[in-house]
Amino acid sequence: MRNKGKRRGFTLVELLVVIAIIGVLVGLLLPAVQAAREAARRMSCSNNFKQIGLGIHNYHSTFKLLPVHHMGTHSAQGGYVNSGISNVNNGRGHNEYTLSFLVGILPFVEQQALWEQISNPNNETSSGGPPGNPWSPMGPSPRQQEYKPWITEVTTYRCPSDPGFGLPALGRTNYAACTGDSPDKSDCRWPDNPQNGKLVYTQNDVIEAKAAYRGMFQPGFQGRFRETLDGLSNTMMCGEIATDLGDKAKTTTLMINGAAWKIRNTPGEACSEYIDPERPQFYKSSIQYNNKKNGFAKIFQMRGYIWSDARSGFSCFNAILPPNSELCMSGGDSGYGIAPASSRHQGGAHVLMGDGAVRFITDSIEAGNDKAGCVWSSGTDARAPGSPSPYGLWGALGTRASKEVIDEEF
């Protein structure tokens, strides 16, 4: 009778063992789930890049030219819209010749509706009120936050692995044009410093720019695939970039050293002194950057913050320092700059080749001597215009016609 009345159950030791086993299994499962999710996000990122590549090729098939990077409009009648934070809805305006190639390919990446808003006079503002005058065709400055298209997030231009979203950025981008392996003249716009809508650059300016613009995209000039003499499959057309999260990461913070000559002559040392030795992926937290100009906070000066803006910090990258190296500028987002590829993926970043293939380039790619000076218009010997890239395989992939031979896998 006693045995029939005995209650059965787990002992405390058995219960603790079961809980411990479940904890171990969950601990093993969670990293696997996270890895699977990141693999899916990375594949989606690659697919976005392939769509951009297809859009560029379709653009070239249509116009027999590559989309121009760093061009736009200027109105001699005025109507300039403040490029900082402004509540003035005076409409009209011009875009200061700073539109990126991402604007031009919109109709070719299934964004015809957005393209129609930009290419025609537009009465909408992001705050909801009408502008005093319609925005001019092709829009005002890319930094004008009242212009609704510029604050629009284009899904195709975003990598799902990048968590950056919303203010203080406008519409972000994770994909940038490859301008080659030289930072020289990367602050130019054509026409440079527009005056009454007239072309004011000199012949010497063009010579200097042409010597430095060694990538498939030549800011302000409209190229063709046939100019890529090194072969489309051996030349990078675009590269992935991470957008800034406000944490002083060296890959996304536009660190300013104020010395264009240092960036040109010793790129590997240009901003290395600002890196935190205890956190080598970040700049020192003690560095205070003056983030104001004319009373307006320059909130836009961070990596990938404006997809429509062609300037170095926003939608350009160059093949000087390997992926996920420090971003270093001589004078803000429009100065000379070392702008490496970067990403939120582990160990490297995607690049889009000229033939439309997407490759994942690791941080450890052979990148030559990071203390070697770049090729530029006044360079001599190994730095003379047309010379092979001093930045190894990485630099060779960034140049379109410097006669480098790619004889290894990357």
C-alpha positions as CSV (number, residue, x, y, z in Angstrom):
1,M,0.0,0.0,0.0
2,R,2.9,2.3,0.7
3,N,4.4,1.7,-2.8
4,K,1.1,2.5,-4.4
5,G,1.0,5.8,-2.7
6,K,4.6,6.9,-3.5
7,R,4.8,9.9,-5.9
8,R,7.2,9.8,-8.8
9,G,9.1,12.9,-10.2
10,F,12.5,14.5,-11.0
11,T,15.0,15.0,-8.3
12,L,16.6,18.5,-8.0
13,V,19.9,17.2,-9.4
14,E,18.1,15.7,-12.5
15,L,16.3,19.0,-13.1
16,L,19.4,21.0,-12.9
17,V,21.2,18.7,-15.3
18,V,18.3,19.0,-17.8
19,I,18.4,22.8,-17.6
20,A,22.1,22.8,-18.1
21,I,21.8,20.7,-21.2
22,I,19.1,22.9,-22.6
23,G,21.3,26.0,-21.9
24,V,24.2,24.4,-23.7
25,L,22.1,23.5,-26.7
26,V,20.6,27.1,-26.9
27,G,24.1,28.5,-26.6
28,L,25.2,26.3,-29.5
29,L,22.1,27.1,-31.6
30,L,22.0,30.9,-31.3
31,P,25.4,31.5,-33.1
32,A,24.4,29.1,-35.8
33,V,21.1,31.0,-36.3
34,Q,22.9,34.4,-36.3
35,A,25.4,33.0,-38.8
36,A,22.6,31.8,-41.1
37,R,20.9,35.2,-40.9
38,E,24.1,37.0,-41.7
39,A,24.7,34.7,-44.7
40,A,21.2,35.5,-46.0
41,R,21.8,39.2,-45.5
42,R,25.2,38.9,-47.3
43,M,23.5,37.2,-50.2
44,S,20.9,39.9,-50.4
45,C,23.6,42.5,-50.3
46,S,25.3,40.8,-53.2
47,N,22.1,40.6,-55.2
48,N,21.6,44.4,-54.7
49,F,25.0,44.9,-56.1
50,K,24.2,42.7,-59.1
51,Q,21.1,44.8,-59.8
52,I,23.2,48.0,-59.7
53,G,25.7,46.4,-62.1
54,L,22.9,45.4,-64.4
55,G,21.5,48.9,-64.2
56,I,24.9,50.4,-65.2
57,H,25.2,48.0,-68.1
58,N,21.7,48.8,-69.3
59,Y,22.5,52.5,-69.0
60,H,25.6,52.0,-71.1
61,S,23.7,49.9,-73.7
62,T,21.1,52.8,-74.0
63,F,23.5,55.8,-74.1
64,K,26.8,54.2,-75.1
65,L,28.3,56.0,-72.1
66,L,28.7,55.3,-68.4
67,P,26.5,57.3,-66.0
68,V,28.4,60.4,-65.0
69,H,29.5,60.7,-61.4
70,H,29.8,64.3,-60.1
71,M,27.7,66.4,-62.4
72,G,24.4,68.2,-62.4
73,T,22.9,71.6,-62.9
74,H,23.4,75.3,-62.0
75,S,21.0,78.1,-62.4
76,A,22.4,81.5,-63.5
77,Q,19.1,83.0,-62.2
78,G,19.9,82.1,-58.6
79,G,17.5,80.3,-56.4
80,Y,20.3,78.7,-54.5
81,V,19.1,76.6,-51.6
82,N,21.2,76.5,-48.4
83,S,23.0,73.2,-48.2
84,G,23.0,73.0,-44.4
85,I,20.0,72.5,-42.1
86,S,17.4,74.9,-43.3
87,N,13.7,75.5,-42.9
88,V,13.6,77.8,-45.8
89,N,11.3,76.3,-48.5
90,N,12.2,78.7,-51.3
91,G,12.3,76.0,-54.0
92,R,14.2,76.1,-57.2
93,G,17.9,75.9,-56.6
94,H,20.6,73.8,-58.2
95,N,22.5,70.8,-57.2
96,E,26.0,72.3,-57.3
97,Y,27.3,69.7,-59.9
98,T,27.4,67.1,-57.1
99,L,25.0,64.4,-58.2
100,S,26.3,60.8,-57.9
101,F,26.0,58.0,-60.5
102,L,23.3,56.5,-58.4
103,V,20.9,59.3,-59.5
104,G,21.4,58.6,-63.2
105,I,20.8,54.8,-63.0
106,L,17.5,55.1,-61.1
107,P,15.3,54.2,-64.1
108,F,17.5,51.2,-64.7
109,V,17.1,49.8,-61.2
110,E,13.3,49.8,-61.1
111,Q,13.0,53.3,-59.6
112,Q,11.3,55.1,-62.5
113,A,8.8,56.9,-60.2
114,L,11.6,58.4,-58.1
115,W,13.5,59.4,-61.2
116,E,10.3,61.2,-62.5
117,Q,10.2,63.2,-59.3
118,I,13.8,64.3,-59.6
119,S,13.9,65.0,-63.3
120,N,10.8,67.2,-63.3
121,P,9.8,70.3,-61.4
122,N,8.7,69.2,-58.0
123,N,6.3,70.9,-55.5
124,E,6.8,68.5,-52.6
125,T,8.8,69.0,-49.4
126,S,9.8,66.6,-46.7
127,S,8.1,68.7,-44.0
128,G,4.7,68.7,-45.9
129,G,4.4,72.3,-46.9
130,P,4.8,73.5,-50.5
131,P,8.0,75.3,-51.5
132,G,7.8,79.0,-52.5
133,N,8.7,77.9,-56.1
134,P,8.8,74.4,-57.5
135,W,12.2,72.7,-57.1
136,S,14.1,72.8,-60.3
137,P,14.5,69.7,-62.5
138,M,17.3,67.5,-61.1
139,G,16.7,69.1,-57.7
140,P,18.7,71.3,-55.3
141,S,21.8,70.5,-53.4
142,P,21.9,66.9,-52.3
143,R,22.1,68.2,-48.7
144,Q,18.8,70.0,-48.9
145,Q,16.7,68.0,-46.5
146,E,13.4,69.7,-47.6
147,Y,13.8,68.0,-51.0
148,K,11.9,64.8,-50.6
149,P,13.7,62.6,-53.1
150,W,17.1,63.2,-51.3
151,I,15.8,61.8,-48.0
152,T,14.2,58.7,-49.7
153,E,15.8,55.4,-48.7
154,V,16.3,53.3,-51.9
155,T,16.2,49.6,-50.9
156,T,18.5,48.6,-53.8
157,Y,21.2,51.0,-52.5
158,R,21.2,49.5,-49.0
159,C,23.0,46.4,-47.6
160,P,20.7,44.5,-45.1
161,S,23.8,43.9,-42.9
162,D,24.2,47.6,-42.3
163,P,22.1,48.8,-39.3
164,G,22.4,52.5,-40.0
165,F,19.1,54.2,-40.6
166,G,17.5,57.7,-40.5
167,L,18.8,60.9,-39.1
168,P,21.3,62.5,-38.9
169,A,21.8,61.1,-42.4
170,L,19.4,61.7,-45.3
171,G,19.0,58.7,-47.7
172,R,22.0,56.4,-47.1
173,T,23.9,54.2,-49.5
174,N,26.2,51.2,-49.1
175,Y,27.5,51.2,-52.7
176,A,30.0,53.6,-54.1
177,A,31.8,54.4,-57.4
178,C,35.4,53.3,-57.9
179,T,37.5,56.3,-58.8
180,G,40.9,54.5,-59.0
181,D,44.0,54.4,-56.8
182,S,44.8,58.1,-56.4
183,P,43.2,60.7,-54.1
184,D,44.6,63.6,-56.0
185,K,42.0,66.1,-57.3
186,S,39.2,64.2,-55.6
187,D,37.8,67.6,-54.4
188,C,37.0,68.8,-57.9
189,R,33.6,69.5,-59.5
190,W,33.1,70.3,-63.1
191,P,32.6,73.1,-63.6
192,D,34.6,73.8,-60.4
193,N,33.2,76.7,-58.3
194,P,30.5,77.5,-60.8
195,Q,30.1,81.1,-61.7
196,N,26.8,82.1,-63.4
197,G,26.5,78.7,-65.0
198,K,29.7,79.0,-67.0
199,L,32.6,76.5,-67.3
200,V,35.5,78.0,-65.3
201,Y,38.0,75.1,-65.1
202,T,41.3,75.5,-66.9
203,Q,43.1,73.2,-69.2
204,N,45.6,72.5,-66.5
205,D,42.8,71.4,-64.1
206,V,41.7,68.8,-66.7
207,I,45.2,67.5,-67.2
208,E,45.7,67.1,-63.5
209,A,42.3,65.4,-63.0
210,K,42.8,63.0,-65.9
211,A,46.1,61.9,-64.5
212,A,44.5,61.1,-61.1
213,Y,41.1,59.7,-62.2
214,R,42.4,56.2,-63.0
215,G,39.2,54.3,-62.1
216,M,36.2,53.3,-64.2
217,F,34.3,56.3,-62.9
218,Q,36.0,59.6,-63.6
219,P,34.3,62.3,-61.6
220,G,32.8,64.9,-63.9
221,F,33.7,63.0,-67.1
222,Q,31.5,60.5,-68.8
223,G,33.5,57.4,-69.7
224,R,32.8,54.3,-71.8
225,F,33.5,50.6,-71.2
226,R,36.0,50.6,-74.1
227,E,38.3,52.8,-72.0
228,T,38.8,49.9,-69.6
229,L,41.9,48.5,-71.4
230,D,42.8,46.2,-68.4
231,G,39.6,44.3,-69.0
232,L,36.2,44.6,-67.4
233,S,36.6,41.4,-65.4
234,N,39.9,42.7,-63.9
235,T,38.6,46.2,-63.0
236,M,36.4,47.2,-60.1
237,M,33.4,49.4,-61.1
238,C,31.9,49.9,-57.6
239,G,32.6,48.9,-54.0
240,E,30.7,48.4,-50.8
241,I,30.9,51.0,-48.0
242,A,29.5,50.9,-44.4
243,T,27.5,53.9,-43.2
244,D,28.3,55.7,-40.1
245,L,26.7,54.9,-36.7
246,G,28.1,57.9,-34.8
247,D,30.7,55.7,-32.9
248,K,33.9,57.1,-34.4
249,A,34.6,53.9,-36.3
250,K,37.7,54.5,-38.5
251,T,35.9,53.1,-41.5
252,T,33.0,55.5,-41.4
253,T,34.2,58.7,-39.6
254,L,35.5,61.4,-42.0
255,M,38.7,62.1,-40.0
256,I,40.2,65.3,-41.2
257,N,44.0,65.8,-41.1
258,G,44.1,69.0,-43.2
259,A,47.1,67.9,-45.2
260,A,46.5,67.1,-48.8
261,W,50.2,66.5,-49.4
262,K,50.3,63.8,-46.7
263,I,47.4,62.0,-48.2
264,R,49.0,62.1,-51.6
265,N,52.5,61.1,-50.5
266,T,52.1,58.7,-47.5
267,P,48.5,57.5,-47.4
268,G,49.2,54.8,-44.8
269,E,50.3,57.4,-42.3
270,A,47.9,60.2,-43.1
271,C,45.4,59.5,-40.3
272,S,47.1,56.6,-38.4
273,E,48.0,58.8,-35.5
274,Y,44.3,59.4,-34.7
275,I,43.5,55.6,-34.3
276,D,42.9,54.4,-30.7
277,P,45.7,51.9,-29.9
278,E,43.4,50.1,-27.4
279,R,40.5,50.0,-30.0
280,P,42.2,49.8,-33.4
281,Q,38.9,49.8,-35.3
282,F,38.1,53.2,-33.9
283,Y,39.5,56.7,-33.8
284,K,40.4,58.2,-30.4
285,S,37.4,59.3,-28.4
286,S,39.3,62.3,-27.2
287,I,39.4,63.9,-30.6
288,Q,37.0,66.7,-30.9
289,Y,35.9,67.6,-34.4
290,N,34.5,71.0,-35.0
291,N,31.2,70.0,-36.5
292,K,29.7,73.5,-37.2
293,K,29.8,75.9,-40.0
294,N,28.0,79.2,-40.4
295,G,25.8,78.2,-37.5
296,F,24.6,75.0,-39.1
297,A,25.7,71.6,-37.7
298,K,27.5,69.7,-40.5
299,I,25.6,66.5,-39.7
300,F,26.1,65.2,-43.2
301,Q,29.9,64.7,-43.0
302,M,29.9,60.9,-42.4
303,R,30.3,57.9,-44.6
304,G,27.4,57.0,-46.9
305,Y,25.0,59.6,-45.5
306,I,23.7,60.9,-48.8
307,W,23.2,58.5,-51.8
308,S,22.6,61.4,-54.2
309,D,25.9,63.2,-53.3
310,A,29.0,62.4,-55.4
311,R,31.6,63.7,-52.9
312,S,34.3,61.4,-51.6
313,G,32.8,60.6,-48.2
314,F,29.4,59.7,-49.5
315,S,29.5,57.6,-52.7
316,C,33.1,57.1,-53.8
317,F,35.8,54.7,-52.9
318,N,39.4,54.3,-54.0
319,A,41.8,51.3,-54.1
320,I,44.6,52.7,-51.9
321,L,44.3,51.2,-48.5
322,P,42.7,47.7,-48.3
323,P,39.0,47.2,-47.3
324,N,38.0,48.3,-43.8
325,S,41.0,50.6,-43.4
326,E,40.7,54.2,-42.1
327,L,38.7,56.9,-43.9
328,C,40.9,60.0,-44.0
329,M,40.1,63.4,-45.6
330,S,42.1,66.5,-46.1
331,G,39.3,69.0,-45.6
332,G,35.8,67.6,-45.0
333,D,33.7,65.6,-47.3
334,S,34.8,67.5,-50.4
335,G,38.6,67.4,-49.8
336,Y,41.3,65.0,-51.0
337,G,40.5,61.7,-49.5
338,I,41.5,58.1,-48.8
339,A,38.2,56.4,-49.0
340,P,38.5,52.6,-48.7
341,A,35.8,50.0,-49.2
342,S,34.2,48.8,-46.0
343,S,31.2,46.7,-44.8
344,R,29.5,45.2,-41.8
345,H,30.3,41.7,-43.1
346,Q,33.0,39.7,-41.4
347,G,36.5,40.0,-42.9
348,G,36.0,42.1,-46.1
349,A,33.6,43.8,-48.5
350,H,31.9,43.2,-51.8
351,V,33.1,44.8,-55.0
352,L,31.3,45.0,-58.3
353,M,33.6,44.2,-61.3
354,G,33.2,45.9,-64.7
355,D,31.6,42.8,-66.2
356,G,28.9,42.8,-63.6
357,A,30.4,40.0,-61.4
358,V,30.3,40.6,-57.6
359,R,33.3,39.5,-55.6
360,F,34.0,39.4,-51.9
361,I,37.4,41.0,-51.2
362,T,39.1,40.2,-47.9
363,D,40.8,42.7,-45.7
364,S,44.1,40.8,-46.2
365,I,44.2,41.3,-50.0
366,E,47.7,42.2,-51.2
367,A,47.8,46.0,-51.3
368,G,51.4,46.9,-51.9
369,N,53.2,49.6,-49.9
370,D,50.7,51.9,-48.0
371,K,53.4,54.5,-47.6
372,A,54.1,54.8,-51.3
373,G,53.0,58.0,-52.9
374,C,50.1,58.0,-55.4
375,V,50.3,58.5,-59.1
376,W,49.6,62.1,-60.0
377,S,50.1,64.7,-62.7
378,S,53.4,66.0,-61.4
379,G,54.7,62.6,-60.3
380,T,58.0,61.2,-61.6
381,D,59.4,57.7,-62.0
382,A,57.0,55.2,-60.4
383,R,54.5,58.0,-59.7
384,A,54.4,59.4,-63.2
385,P,50.9,59.5,-65.0
386,G,50.1,56.1,-66.5
387,S,52.3,54.1,-64.1
388,P,51.2,50.8,-62.6
389,S,49.5,51.1,-59.3
390,P,51.9,51.1,-56.3
391,Y,49.2,49.4,-54.2
392,G,49.6,45.8,-55.3
393,L,46.7,43.6,-56.5
394,W,44.2,45.9,-54.8
395,G,45.4,49.0,-56.6
396,A,45.6,47.1,-59.9
397,L,41.9,46.1,-59.6
398,G,41.1,49.8,-59.1
399,T,42.7,51.1,-62.3
400,R,41.1,50.7,-65.7
401,A,44.1,51.2,-68.1
402,S,47.4,51.0,-66.3
403,K,48.5,47.7,-67.9
404,E,48.7,45.7,-64.8
405,V,48.4,41.9,-65.2
406,I,46.1,40.1,-62.8
407,D,47.6,36.7,-62.5
408,E,46.2,35.5,-59.2
409,E,42.9,34.7,-57.6
410,F,41.3,37.3,-55.4
